[in-house]
Amino acid sequence: MSGGPSVGFVSLGCPKAASDAELILTRLRAEGYGTVPAYAAADLVIVNTCGFIDAAVTESLEAIGEALAENGKVIVTGCLGARKDLIWAAHPKVLAVTGPHATEEVMTVVHHYLPPPHDPLAHLVPPQGVRLTPGHFAYLKISEGCNHRCSFCVIPALRGPLVSRPVGEVLGEAERLVEAGVKELLLVSQDTSAYGVDAKYRTGFWGGRPVKTRLKELCAALSGFGVWVRLHYVYPYPAVDDLIPLMAEGKILPYLDVPFQHANPRILAAMRRPAAAEDMLERIEGWRRDCPEITLRSTFITGFPGETEAEFQELLDFLMAAQLDRVGAFAYSPMEGAPANALPGLPSEEEREDRRRRLMEAQAEISAKKLARKIGSEMTVLVDAVDEEGVMARGKGDAPEVDGLVCLDGFFAAEPGDFLRVKIIDADTHDLYAQIAEDGDRAT
Ligand code: SF4
């Protein structure tokens, strides 16, 4: 016994269930929880169930009932947990029900009802982990790897197929970050919109509530933390359309970073990317219709192997038609091991770079016009820094490090992480200039 909070553990079933139990017990011990053999001495009880045959179901339900009667605080996990309705019907007072192989979900529920004890060694690392970003925004990685095979990319070969983090673990990290003062969460991964595909969108747990391992449900849950939630690297799947209502309702930031990479169908096919340009334009129109406030960011590759001048011109035409808010462009650069290297017709280095420059010039004009239209409007900004010239902040349409700034020259009465209500008074190609709005300087 550790002298910390104590967990009772009842384990039923086969060796696989025992292995799940070992994982949970290991985590409990590593985090400083004690484990006790008696219900009365436990602060809560975990029942690891079996549902293989009817007799095992009966035994599991009886064990849950006994734990509830003896202790009252019960988390159910294991195979019978997959039949939640059955458990909730028999024992509506259990704190949470998770399926098998659910260490993270179980730990999330344990943390919620029985916060981990203070461990000076464990707490050498802050609860939100070591972060490289300033304290008021943080990147939240939701998955690793990628199931696509874009021909210019070596990430799937390096990092393997998509593996989504359990939704309860992601939400737990988000909660710790927000408690540590983070005001903006930036969801990142190789392919954010694919979140949960590998897990077949299984239902995880957060705070005892079921949450699907899917981007829409994750975003809806994150919106409950009351901070800005921004999405990066959203591959243009049809399911992306489902996120727009969350943006229109103000639950997540009206900001979509969708790397289109090109607009010509032949080049997109050679890149092994989805969608034709007409479809993209229609979808962009739909996103703007459903959420007029939306800021669209994208990235493009110029000088892909085989790209002709006419095909590049098609990309420029697309850019003019799409009127994206933010654009990044890269001249194609052969990555060792990328299948695209074997394609014929690589434009010269100068051509690739020249096309990148022309694309960015075209976008600079679009950007300047779009930003100029914001002069006179009011917006909420998040302060990034204060220096000798004043405050540097960002609006909902500006991701840190890649997009523009909202500068309040001569205003110093703010700190990083503050929200301010400002009025836009000027604009240039990429940045806005503002002063505090008349109706007050603090906002949420
Ligand atoms: S470019 Fe992105 S979507 Fe394509 S394979 Fe690489 S990581 Fe996956």
Residues whose N, C-alpha, C, O or C-beta is under 5 A from the ligand:
A	BS01	SF4	C146 H148 R149 C150 C153 I155 Q190 D191
